[in-house]
Amino acid sequence: MDLKSVTQKGQKYEGRKRIARGPGSGLGKTAGRGHKGWGQRSGTSRRPGYEGGQMPLYRRVPKRGFTNARFRTDYTVINVELLESFDAGSTVDLESILARGLARKTAPFFKVLGDGKLTRALTVRAQKFSKSAVEKIKSAGGTAIELDEQGRVREAAPEAPPPPPKRAPAPKEAPKAAEAAAEEPKAKPAKKPKPPKADGGAKG
């Protein structure tokens, strides 16, 4: 320690170590890059996950099948048996379900399943219904209204028009007389009798 180091307040940034300036710097000659090869050349870079040429981790871990977890649509699900707590004639949606504490909101969309019994006529508004849930709601005198992702009533798809009736095949016309005659085998003409040979006369 000397007077200079005592009075000096220190530097905010340490001095950069100069490389390739001779063996005295500790990083002379090849400047820490080694001899030849990929990393020794200028302009080299390493992509994320590179492990020096060995099999990288993202290729070593097992992979099984396909998942569409990024694209699936999640619903807050409830069964029709919990709708018994509402008075007859009430309108049930996700907000009223959450207000009564019958479910915990896990997604902004609402889905009703058909487990349990329902005896009260309710108007249920949800994005999805199971087939059994719709049957139980309607059998109790209620209404199941299907909503779209924006919360609007989903319009029913127009019914396809019934297919036109098939026409009966037209009866085949009788073949014309000319065609029938053409199809009949032609009679061969009768052979003409050959004339008798003339007598050549007596030989002398």
C-alpha positions in Angstrom: 0.0 0.0 0.0 1.3 3.5 -0.8 0.0 7.0 -0.8 -1.3 6.7 -4.3 -3.5 3.7 -3.7 -4.8 5.3 -0.5 -5.9 8.5 -2.1 -7.2 6.8 -5.2 -11.0 6.3 -5.1 -11.0 3.4 -7.4 -12.3 3.0 -10.9 -15.9 2.3 -11.9 -14.8 -0.1 -14.6 -11.8 -2.2 -14.6 -9.4 -1.9 -17.5 -10.1 -4.3 -20.4 -7.6 -7.1 -20.7 -5.7 -6.7 -23.9 -5.5 -10.0 -25.8 -3.2 -11.1 -28.6 -0.5 -8.6 -27.5 2.2 -11.2 -26.8 2.6 -13.9 -24.3 3.1 -11.5 -21.4 -0.7 -10.7 -21.3 -1.6 -14.3 -20.6 -3.8 -14.3 -23.7 -1.2 -13.9 -26.4 -0.7 -15.6 -29.7 -4.1 -17.3 -30.2 -5.9 -14.8 -27.9 -7.7 -17.6 -26.0 -9.3 -19.1 -29.1 -7.2 -22.2 -29.4 -5.7 -23.6 -32.6 -7.8 -23.9 -35.8 -11.3 -25.1 -36.0 -14.8 -23.5 -35.8 -14.3 -21.3 -32.7 -11.0 -20.0 -33.8 -12.4 -18.2 -36.9 -13.9 -14.8 -36.8 -17.6 -14.3 -37.0 -18.5 -17.5 -35.0 -21.5 -17.6 -32.7 -23.3 -20.2 -30.6 -27.0 -20.8 -30.8 -29.0 -21.3 -27.6 -28.7 -24.9 -26.3 -25.4 -25.6 -28.0 -23.3 -28.0 -25.9 -20.0 -28.2 -27.8 -21.2 -30.8 -30.3 -22.5 -33.4 -27.8 -26.2 -34.4 -27.9 -28.0 -31.4 -26.4 -30.4 -31.6 -23.6 -33.5 -30.8 -25.6 -32.8 -33.9 -27.8 -31.9 -36.2 -24.9 -35.2 -35.8 -23.0 -38.0 -38.1 -24.0 -40.9 -36.9 -26.1 -44.2 -38.7 -26.3 -47.1 -37.9 -28.6 -48.7 -34.6 -29.5 -50.3 -32.0 -27.2 -52.5 -29.1 -28.2 -52.3 -27.5 -24.8 -51.4 -24.1 -26.3 -54.5 -24.1 -28.5 -57.2 -25.8 -26.3 -60.2 -23.9 -24.9 -60.7 -24.2 -21.2 -64.1 -24.0 -19.5 -65.4 -23.4 -15.9 -67.4 -26.6 -15.5 -70.5 -27.3 -13.4 -73.1 -30.1 -13.2 -76.8 -29.7 -13.4 -77.3 -31.0 -9.8 -75.8 -27.8 -8.4 -78.5 -25.7 -10.3 -81.1 -27.0 -7.8 -80.1 -24.1 -5.4 -81.6 -21.5 -7.8 -85.3 -20.6 -7.7 -87.6 -21.8 -10.5 -87.6 -19.3 -13.4 -84.2 -17.9 -12.6 -81.5 -17.1 -15.2 -78.3 -18.9 -14.6 -74.9 -17.9 -16.0 -71.3 -17.9 -15.0 -71.6 -14.7 -12.9 -74.5 -16.1 -10.9 -72.7 -19.3 -10.3 -69.6 -17.5 -9.0 -71.7 -15.2 -6.9 -73.2 -18.2 -5.0 -69.8 -19.9 -4.7 -70.9 -23.0 -6.5 -67.7 -23.1 -8.6 -64.3 -21.5 -8.8 -63.5 -19.6 -12.0 -60.9 -21.4 -14.0 -61.7 -20.0 -17.4 -63.9 -17.2 -18.8 -66.1 -19.7 -20.6 -68.9 -21.7 -19.0 -69.8 -25.3 -19.6 -72.7 -27.4 -18.1 -72.5 -31.2 -17.7 -75.4 -33.5 -17.0 -74.4 -35.3 -13.8 -77.2 -35.3 -11.2 -80.9 -34.4 -11.3 -82.7 -31.2 -12.0 -86.3 -30.5 -11.1 -86.6 -26.7 -11.5 -87.3 -24.8 -14.7 -84.3 -22.6 -15.3 -82.9 -20.5 -18.1 -79.2 -21.5 -18.4 -76.8 -19.5 -20.5 -73.4 -21.1 -21.3 -70.9 -21.6 -24.0 -71.2 -25.4 -24.0 -73.7 -28.0 -22.9 -73.4 -31.8 -22.8 -76.1 -33.7 -24.6 -77.4 -35.1 -21.3 -77.4 -31.6 -19.7 -79.6 -30.2 -22.4 -82.1 -33.1 -22.1 -82.4 -32.7 -18.3 -82.8 -28.9 -18.5 -85.5 -29.2 -21.1 -87.3 -32.1 -19.4 -87.5 -29.9 -16.2 -89.2 -27.2 -18.3 -86.2 -24.9 -18.7 -84.2 -23.5 -21.6 -80.5 -24.0 -22.6 -79.1 -21.0 -24.4 -75.8 -21.5 -26.1 -73.5 -18.5 -26.2 -70.5 -17.7 -28.4 -67.0 -16.6 -27.1 -68.2 -12.9 -26.9 -71.2 -13.8 -24.7 -73.8 -13.3 -27.5 -76.5 -15.8 -28.3 -75.2 -18.2 -30.9 -77.4 -18.3 -33.9 -78.6 -21.7 -34.9 -77.1 -23.0 -38.2 -79.7 -22.9 -41.0 -81.1 -26.2 -41.8 -80.0 -27.6 -45.1 -82.8 -27.9 -47.7 -84.0 -31.4 -48.3 -82.5 -33.1 -51.3 -84.8 -33.0 -54.4 -86.7 -36.2 -55.0 -85.2 -38.6 -57.4 -86.8 -38.9 -60.7 -88.1 -42.3 -61.8 -86.1 -43.6 -64.8 -87.9 -43.0 -68.1 -89.2 -46.2 -69.7 -87.1 -47.3 -72.5 -88.6 -46.7 -75.9 -89.3 -49.6 -78.2 -86.7 -49.9 -80.9 -87.7 -48.4 -84.2 -88.8 -50.7 -87.0 -85.9 -49.8 -89.1 -83.4 -50.6 -86.3 -85.3 -53.8 -85.6 -85.1 -54.7 -89.3 -81.4 -53.9 -89.4 -80.7 -56.1 -86.5 -82.6 -59.1 -88.0 -80.3 -61.3 -90.1 -80.7 -60.8 -93.8 -81.9 -63.8 -95.9 -79.4 -65.1 -98.4 -80.6 -64.8 -102.0 -81.5 -68.2 -103.7 -78.8 -69.5 -106.0 -79.6 -69.5 -109.7 -79.5 -72.9 -111.5 -76.6 -73.4 -113.7 -77.4 -73.8 -117.5 -76.7 -77.3 -118.9 -73.4 -77.6 -120.8 -73.7 -77.8 -124.6 -72.9 -81.1 -126.2 -69.6 -80.9 -128.0 -70.7 -83.4 -130.8 -69.6 -86.8 -131.7 -66.0 -87.4 -132.0 -64.9 -88.6 -135.5 
